[in-house]
């Protein structure tokens, strides 16, 4: 059902006891869309919601955090039992830029020397599956991130190592990075969000060393080297 259609959501959620609410991808529209889902869940009698929030949302320097905080408050006010899966950054978010970096020999960003404790979508999905399928997670807040952290300079070095092509990291200002993203066709809102997130990373917004994610899924999280290797194997 469409996150924008509360009536359709209410119908779709009839008979559902546990709901995994995956954050909408429409930045700026997330809060009203999430409100629709939560209201529909309440009407339909859903007993438990697990929500994919943002790492350290309550103190994050990322602009993205605002809508997540608003959603967390909606859940707290809903009366429904819930768990917060505060996900860190997806490694795939940065690897999407790898082909262009390999082509031009430069990986651009605005994260400076900020450490990024990323994990893969599969790592975070495994955590969500465990929380939604097992008892004992109700009411908890999980700060989820990768076991090891890396900088964009280290990402460039890993791309160089595995490709044999020299890639260096070039740090830009938030304004210049956003402009560069817009120049290659990214929508203004998305470009501004990505640039803001990089600056947030430079302030520690994407770092966490608790290893809560690996403890929750019962295995180490996927390393940066493994993710880069997978990227090259897929694109062979």
N, C-alpha and C positions, 0 to 999 in steps of 0.2 A: 504494500500500500504506500501511497505517496505521503511523505512526512507533512505535506501541506494540507492534507485532507483528513481532519480529525474524525469525521463520521466514518470514512472508509477504514481508518486505523482502528476505530472502536469495533467495527464489524470483524476485521481481520484478527483482532486479539481475543475474540470470544473463545473461552476454553483454554487460553494460554495461562499457565501458572508462573513460568519463569521467562523473563524477557531480557535479551541482550540488546541494549540500546547503543548502536554504533553511531558515533557523532556524525552529523551531516557534513557533507563536503562543501556546502554553500556558506562560506565565511560571510558573516553579516546577517545571515538568515537562520543561523543555527538555533538561537534562543527561542524564537517563535515556533520553529519546526519541532524542537525538542519538547516545548510546552504542549504541542498537539499530541505527541506520542505519550507523554506522561499523563495528560488528562484522559486520553483514550484508554490507557492501561488501567487507570483508576476506575473508570466507568465499566470496563470489561471485567474487573475483578482480578487483575494480575496481582500475584502475591509477592513477587520479587523482581527487581530490575538490577542488572549489572550495566554500568555506563562507562564507556571509554572516554575518560577525561584527559587532561594534560598533566604531564609530570610537574609536581609541586605547584599545581594550579593556583593555590592560595597565596603564593609568594613569587610566582614566575614573572620575569621581566618581559616575557613575550606578550604582544598585544592580543594574540590568540586566546590568552587565558581568560579574558573577560567573559566571553560567552560560555566557557566551561564552568566558571565560578557561578554564573547565573543559573546554569542547568543544575549544578550541584545543590544550589539553594532550593530550586523547584523540587528536586527529589526529597530534600530534607522536609519540605513543607507538605509533601504529597501524602504522607502517612503510609506509603508503601515501603517495605523493607528493601534496602538497596546496598550495593557494594560499588565502590569507585575504583575503576581500573585506570589509574593516572599514567597513561602511556607516554614514554619519551618519544624521541624522533625515530622514524623508520629509516633504516639504512638506505632503503630504496629511494627515499626523497633526494638524497645526494647522488646516488649512482645513476639517476636519470640524466644527470649532466655529464656523465663519463664519456659518451661518444663524442660530444662536442669538444670536451677537454682533450681527448686523444687526437682529434682532428687538428686542433689549433695549438696544442702543446701547452695550454694554459687552463687551469681550473680557477674560475673567479668566484669570489664570495665576499662576505663582510663579517665573517666570524672571528677574524684575527687569530689569536692562539687559544680560543675557547675550546674546551674539551667537550666532545659530543659522545655521550654514552648511548649509542644507538643500538637497536636490535631490529631484526627483520619482522615483516608482517606475520610470518609463520610463527615466530617466537611469541609475539603478542597474542596471536590467535589461539595458541596453545594455552596461554594463561586464561583467556576468556572462556575457553571450552571447559577448563578445570573448574573455574568459579561457578559457571552456570550449571554444571552437571553434578557437583559435589556439595554436600552440606558442610557447614562450618565456616563459610566465608561471609555470611551475612553481616552487614554493618561495618565491614572493614574498609580501610582506605589503603590501597596498594600503590606505592610509588615504583613504577616499572621502568627499567632501563637495562641496557646491555652490561655484561660483566666488565668489559674493558672500554675505555674511552679513547678517542683519537681527535686530532686536529685536522683541519682541511689541508695543512701542509703534509701531514702524514698520509692522508688520503691520496694526494697527488703522488707521493713517493710510492705508495702501494700500486697505483695505476702504472707508474713507470716500471716498477719491478716486474709486474706480471705481463705487461704488454711489450716491453722492450723499447717503448717510445717515451722520450723525455716529456714529462708533464711537471710544470711548476705551479705553485699556488700564488695567485695575485690577489692581495687584499684590497678591497675598494671601500669607499664610504657607503653608507646606507643609500644615499641619493644616487650615487653613480651605479651601484649594483642594481637598484630598482630600474634605472634607466636602461641598463644593459639588457635586463630581462624583458623589458617592454619592447626593446628594439628587435628582439627575435620573435616577437609575436605573443608574448604572454599578456593576458588581460591585466589592466592596471591594478585591480584589487588584489589579484594573485601575486603579481610582481612585488607590490608594496608589502604584502604579508610575508613573503619569503625573505625579503630584505630585512624587515623588522625581526623576523625569527633568527636570522643570522646574527644580527646585532645582539639579540637576546642570548644567543649561544656564547658570544664573546663575554657576556656578563655572568656566565655559569648557568644559564637557564636550561641547558640540555644535558647537564651533568648530574650523575647520581652514582654513588659507589656502594649502595646497600646490598646489591645482588639479590634483591627481592624477587625479580623476575625469574632468575635461574632456580631459586629455591622453590618457587611456586610451580614451575613446570618440570622440576626434577632432572634437569640437564643443563649444561652450560649454554649460554646464548650463542648465536651465530657470530663468529668473529668478522671483522672487516675484511680480512684476507680471504675468508671463505666466501663472503658475499661478492667480492670482486672476481674471484675465480669462477663462481657460478655465473656471473654476468658474462664473462668471456666465453664460457662453455655454451651458454644459451645462444650467443650471437655468432657462434662459429659457422 
